[in-house]
Amino acid sequence: MHVPDGFINAPVSAAAGVAAAAAVAVSLRGARKELDEKVAPLAGLVAAFVFAVQMLNFPVAAGTSGHLLGGALAAVLVGPWTGVLCIAVVLLMQGVLFADGGLTALGVNITVMGVVTVVVAHLLFRGLRLVLPRTRGGVTAATFVAALVSVPASAAAFTLIYAVGGTTDVPIGKVLTAMLGVHVLIGVGEAVITALTVGAVLAVRPDLVHGARGLTAPLKLRVDGELVDAAPAEPPAAAPKSPKKVWIGGVVTALVLAGVVSFYASASPDGLEKVAADQGIDAKAEEYEHATADSPLADYGVRGVDSARLSGGLAGVIGVGVTLAVGTGAFWAVRRRRAAAETGARV
């Protein structure tokens, strides 16, 4: 659902840019509370993994494909504040290096694909956690529903922005119907991918999943006819587990997905591209040339490499590596700010 240049007019694109910048600034402050010694090493990995999986377009209808948005996945794995930052890093790398998503529309994309998906998924996930069993199955089920709903919510948010600042005159009712129709289907794919990924991490290291904190319900004892929480047993002292194995496994998986599996992704236009072509939303998009169209990695290929398989694979591997490096560096910087603040508070 990467919005290109030319879909939204300049004033509304600028306003969305301001809103996205504010959301990122607020998330930077909020992420200081989330980026502890376990989350910080994984946040960059989550961004790189989302980048890789977004290369895997899957068919959803005749002539239409979809791909992961990733907001729900990031929110559940590393928390909502850090989740917004993860998606912002991915979109920035895609726009600057791969000419995917307009640079003037970067604020729109961060708002629609990052902020809306993360906020909707996080709120719905938290609500479902209150009523579902406090088990791994309950977390996975809540993740599935949150991811499913986050995608059409993002589509509705784009439609609202288009209603205010669209560059073509298309009935909003038709746009909304078309966007929701295809993105509900894409949401099913998003939900499956997100639930499987979260479930895999839960199976090996549930302590690394932000949304699974407090997973086990406290033991209940009956005292004088009433159920009360039993005092938790003191666990034996042990060195904290390192997330190194999960990190290495995640990096290898992302590299394989982007470098090998992406070659077999659907070549059909994604949901937004299909709706734009069918409804005429893209009528003025051809007037705009992407600012980084001459990038050596534009369109997810390496310029000068003739083999499509090798070119796309190399571009994917480079994208994963750069996203991992930029994301990890940014999140460790935020983590250091938190550590410095804690040290100053103790002094």
KOLSE-657682 format. One record per residue: residue in three letters; x, y, z of N, C-alpha, C in turn. Coordinates in steps of 0.05 Angstrom, whole numbers, plus 5000, padded with zeros to 4 digits. Layout:
residues N
AlaXYZXYZXYZ;...
END
This chain:
residues 347
Met501649765000500050005000501750255000;His504050244987505850474986504650684968;Val503950914979502751134964504951274948;Pro504751294921506851434906506251734905;Asp508151884894507752164890505452204870;Gly503852414874501852484855499052394862;Phe498752214882496052134891494752344909;Ile496452474926495452664946496852934940;Asn495253154942496353414935498453504955;Ala499953714948502153814964501353904992;Pro499254064995498554155023497853925042;Val496353735032495553505050497953325054;Ser499653285034502153135038503953265059;Ala504053525058505753665078504553635106;Ala501853655108500553625134500953345144;Ala500853145127501252875135504252835144;Gly506052975130508852965138509253075166;Val507953295173508153405199506953215220;Ala504653095214503452905232505252665236;Ala506452565215508252335217510652395233;Ala511852635229514152725244513452745274;Ala511152845280510252865308509952585320;Ala508752405304508452125314511051995320;Val513052035302515651925306517052045331;Ala516752305334517952435357516752335384;Val514052305384512752195408513651905412;Ser513851755391514651475393517551445403;Leu519251635396522051625405522051645436;Arg520351815447520251845476519051595489;Gly516851495476515551255488517251015486;Ala518850995464520550755460522650725481;Arg523350945495525350925516524450725538;Lys521850715542520750535563520650245553;Glu520550205527520349935516523049805510;Leu524949965503527549865493529349785517;Asp528649565530530449465551532549285539;Glu534049145556536248995547535448755529;Lys532848675530531948465512530748575486;Val529248795488527848895464529749035445;Ala531649185456533449355439534849195418;Pro536048955424537448815403535548705381;Leu532948675388531048555369529548755352;Ala529549015360527949205346528949245317;Gly531649265314532749295287532149045270;Leu532148805283531548565269528648565260;Val526748665276523948675268523648855243;Ala525049085243524849255219525949115195;Ala528248975197529348835174527548605165;Phe526248465184524448245177522048355163;Val520948575172518548695159519348775130;Phe521748895127522648965100522748715082;Ala523848505092524048255076521348145069;Val519548125088516948005082515248185064;Gln515648445065514148625047514948585018;Met517148445013517848384985516348144975;Leu514848004992513547754985510547804979;Asn509947924956507147964949505847694944;Phe503447664956501947414952499247484938;Pro498347304920495847354906493447344924;Val491547534920489147544937486647534920;Ala486747604895484547604877485647604848;Ala483847584829484747584801486147844794;Gly488747814788490248054780491048234802;Thr490848154827491448324850493148164870;Ser494948304883496648184904496648354928;Gly497848254949498148404974500748334987;His501548495007503948435022503548525051;Leu505248425068505148495096505448795100;Leu503948915117504449185126506249195150;Gly505849015169507748975190507249125216;Gly505249305216504749455240503949285264;Ala502149095259501248915281503548745291;Leu505148635272507448465280509348625297;Ala510048865289511949025305510749095332;Ala508249165333507049245359507049025379;Val506448775370506248545388509048465397;Leu510948465378513648365385515248565402;Val515248815395517049005409515549245422;Gly512949255420511449465433510549675413;Pro508449825419507250015400509050255393;Trp510450365413512150595407514450515389;Thr515750295396517950195380516950095353;Gly514549985353513349895328513050115307;Val512050345316511850575297514550635285;Leu516650635302519350705292520350495273;Cys519750235278520550025260519450065232;Ile516850115230515550155204516550415191;Ala517050615206518150865195520850815183;Val522550665196525250595185524950445159;Val523150245158522750085134521850265111;Leu519850435116518850605094520950805085;Leu522550905103524651095095526750955077;Met527550715084529450565068528250505041;Gln525750425040524450355015524250594996;Gly523550825008523151064991525851174981;Val527851174998530451294991532051114973;Leu532250854979533950674965532650534941;Phe530050474944528750304925526550444909;Ala526150704913524150854899521350724902;Asp520850624925518250494931516750664950;Gly514650794940513150994956514351264952;Gly512651464946513651734939515051864963;Leu517052024958518352174980516552394990;Thr515152524972513252734981510852604996;Ala510452344991508352195004509352035028;Leu511852085036512951925059511351965084;Gly510452215089508852265113506152115111;Val504952105088502451955084502951665089;Asn505151555079505651265082506251195111;Ile507751365125508351305153505751325170;Thr504051515163501551545178499751305173;Val499451235147497551025140498550745146;Met501050685138502150415142503450375169;Gly504350585182505650565207503950625231;Val503150875233501650965257498950835259;Val497350835237494650725239494750425245;Thr496450275230496449985234497449915263;Val499450055272500449995299498450065321;Val497250305319495350385339492850205340;Val491750155316489349985315489949705325;Ala492149595316492949325324493449305354;His494949505365495649505393493149525411;Leu491349705404488949745420487149495420;Leu486849375396485149145393486548905407;Phe489148875404490548665417490348685447;Arg490648925458490448955487487548885497;Gly485648975482482848915489482348615489;Leu483248475469482848185467484348035489;Arg486648135496488248005518486648005544;Leu484848195547483348205572481247995574;Val480347895551478147695551478947415542;Leu481147395528482147135519483847005541;Pro484146745540485846605560488646715560;Arg489846735583492546835586494546615579;Thr494446525555496146305545497446385519;Arg499246215509500446275483498346275461;Gly496446085463494246075444492646335444;Gly492146445468490646695470492146925457;Val494746935462496447145450496347125419;Thr496646875409496646835380493946915368;Ala491746835381489146905371488747205371;Ala489547345392489247635393490947765371;Thr493347655366495047755345493747725318;Phe492547495313491247445287489047655282;Val487347695301485047885297486148165294;Ala488048245311489148515310490348575282;Ala491948375272493148415246491048425224;Leu489048255226486948255205485548525203;Val484848645226483348895226485149125219;Ser487649115225489449345220489749415191;Val489449215173489849275144487449425132;Pro484949335135482749505125482649775140;Ala483449795165483550045178485550235164;Ser487850125156489750285141488550375114;Ala487150195101485850265075483750485079;Ala482250475101480350685107481750955112;Ala484050935126485551185132486551315106;Phe487551155087488351265061485951395047;Thr483651265048481351375034480551645046;Leu480751665073480151925086482052135077;Ile484652075076486652265066486152335037;Tyr485452145021484852194993482352374990;Ala480352335008477952495007478652795011;Val480652845027481453125034483353235013;Gly485153065003487353174986487853024961;Gly485952864951486352714927486752904903;Thr488452814884488952984860487152924837;Thr485352734840483452674819480652674831;Asp478652704814475852724823474552454819;Val474752294840473452024840471652004864;Pro469151904860467351884883468551724906;Ile468451854930469851724953468551464961;Gly465851444957464551194963465650954947;Lys466151004922467250794905470150724913;Val471650924921474450874930474350714955;Leu472750794974472650655000471750364997;Thr469650314980468650044976470849874964;Ala472149974943474249824930476649774948;Met477449974963479749944981479149745003;Leu476849765016476149575037475849295026;Gly474649265003474149004992476748844988;Val478748974975481148824970482948804995;His482849005012484648995036483648825058;Val481048755058480148545077481448285070;Leu481648225044482947985035485947985041;Ile487248215037490048235043490448205074;Gly488448305089488648285118488747995128;Val487447815113487547535120490347435118;Gly491647505096494447425092496247545114;Glu495747795120497247935141496947795167;Ala494447715173493947585199495347315201;Val495347165179496646895179499646925183;Ile500847105168503747145170504547245198;Thr502947445208503647555234503247355257;Ala501047205256500547005277502646785276;Leu503446695252505446485251508146585261;Thr508846835255511446945264511446975294;Val509347095305509247135334509146855348;Gly507546675337507446405348510146265349;Ala511746305328514446185327516246295349;Val516146555353517746675374516746585402;Leu514046575405512946485430513846195437;Ala514146035417514845755422517645725433;Val519445905426522245875435523046075456;Arg522046325455522746525474520446715480;Pro518346625494516046795500516847045515;Asp519047045529519947275544520747505526;Leu521247445500522047655482519747795468;Val517347695472514947805459513648015477;His513748265469512648475486509748425493;Gly508148335474505348295479504748055496;Ala506647885503506247645519507147675547;Arg507747925555508547965583506247905602;Gly506847765624504647685642503047455629;Leu504347285614502947085599501446885616;Thr502646795638501446595655499746725677;Ala497246645679495546755700496446655727;Pro496146815748497046735775495346505785;Leu496746335801495346105813493346205833;Lys490946085833488746165851488545965874;Leu488246065898487845895922485145975935;Arg483745775946481245835959481845875989;Val481346115999481746186027479146286039;Asp478146146059475546226072473346256051;Gly473346076031471246076011471646265989;Glu473846415988474346605967476946535952;Leu476946595926479346545910481146785912;Val483646725918485646945920488146855904;Asp489747055896492146995881494246875900;Ala495446655893497646545908500146705904;Ala501746715925504346855922506046705902;Pro507246845883508946715864511446595876;Ala512146355867514546225878517046375868;Glu518946385885521446515878523046335859;Pro523546415834525046245816528046235824;Pro529346025818532246005825533746215809;Ala535846325821537346535808538746405784;Ala538646555762539846455737540646695720;Ala542646655704543546875686541346915665;Pro540847165658538847225638539647105611;Lys537646995597538146875571538747095551;Ser540647035534541347215512539547165488;Pro538647385475537047355451538647295426;Lys541247225430543047195407542046995387;Lys541146755396540246545378537846635362;Val535946765375533546865361534347075341;Trp536247255348537147465330538447345306;Ile540247155309541547025287539546885269;Gly537746735281535646595266533946785250;Gly533247015262531547205249532947335225;Val535547395229537047525207537347325184;Val537947075189538246875168535646845153;Thr533346835168530746805156530147045138;Ala530647285147530147525132531847525106;Leu534347445108536047445085535147235064;Val534247005073533246805055530646895042;Leu528847015057526347115046526847325024;Ala528547525031529047745013530747664989;Gly532747484995534647424974533947194956;Val532147014965531446774950528446764945;Val526846764966523946714963522646944948;Ser523647184951522347414938522147384908;Phe523947224896523847184867521147064858;Tyr519946914876517446774869514946924878;Ala515247174887513047334895511247404871;Ser508747454877506847524856507647794843;Ala507447794816508148044801505648214796;Ser503348134806500848284802500948544819;Pro499648754810499549004826498348954853;Asp499349104874498149064900495449204902;Gly494149184925491449284928491149574920;Leu492849744930492650034924493050084894;Glu495149954883495649994854493349914837;Lys492049684844489849584829487449774831;Val486749864855484550044859485150304845;Ala487550404847488250654834487950644804;Ala488750414792488450384763485550354755;Asp484050204771481250164764479550404767;Gln480050564788478450794795479451064783;Gly481851064773483051304761484451484781;Ile485151374804486551534825489251614815;Asp490451444798493251484790493451664765;Ala491351804758491351964733493552164731;Lys494352284753496452484753499152384763;Ala499252124771501752024782503952014761;Glu503151984736505151964715506752224711;Glu505552444721506952704719509252734738;Tyr509452544757511552564777513652344773;Glu516152424772518352224771519452204799;His519751954808520751914835523552044839;Ala523952174861526452314866528852134866;Thr528451884872530751694873530451474851;Ala529051554829528651364807531251264795;Asp533451424798536051354788537751204808;Ser536551124830538050974850539050704838;Pro541450614844542350354834540750124844;Leu538950174863537249954874534249994868;Ala533650194851530850254845529350014834;Asp526849994843525149764835526149494844;Tyr527649494866528649244878530349074859;Gly532149214846534049074828536749224830;Val538849084824541549214825542249284796;Arg542649544792543349634765545949514755;Gly545949414730548249294719548348994721;Val546548874737546348584739544148494721;Asp544848334700542848254680540948044689;Ser541847864706540047644715537947754734;Ala535447724727533247824744533247694771;Arg533847434772533847294798536147394815;Leu538547424804540747514819540447814827;Ser539447974808539148264814537148304837;Gly534848174835532848204856533848094883;Gly535247864882536247744906538347924920;Leu540148034904542148214916540848464927;Ala538948574913537548814924536248754950;Gly534948514952533648444977535548415000;Val537848274994539848235015540948505024;Ile541548685005542548955012540449105029;Gly537949085020535849225035535649125064;Val535748865068535548755095537948855111;Gly540348845099542748925114542649215122;Val541949395103541849685109539649745129;Thr537349625126535149665145535949575173;Leu537249335174538149235200540149425213;Ala542049525197544149695208542949965217;Val541350085200540150345208538250315232;Gly536550105231534650065253536150005279;Thr538049825278539549755302540949995314;Gly542250145297543650385306541750585319;Ala539450625307537550815318536450725345;Phe535750465347534550365371536650345394;Trp539150285388541150285409541650575419;Ala541450765401541751045409539551125429;Val537051035422534851095441535250945467;Arg536250705466536850545490538950685507;Arg540950795495543050935510541951185523;Arg540151315509538851545522537351465547;Arg535951235546534551145569536451075592;Ala538650935585540550865605541851115618;Ala542451315601543551555612541651705630;Ala539051705623537051825639536751685666;Glu536751415666536551265690538951305708;Thr541351325697543751375712543651655725;Gly542751855710542452125721540352135743;Ala538151985740536151985761537251865787;Arg538851655785539951535809541951725823;Val543451875806545452055818543952295831;
END
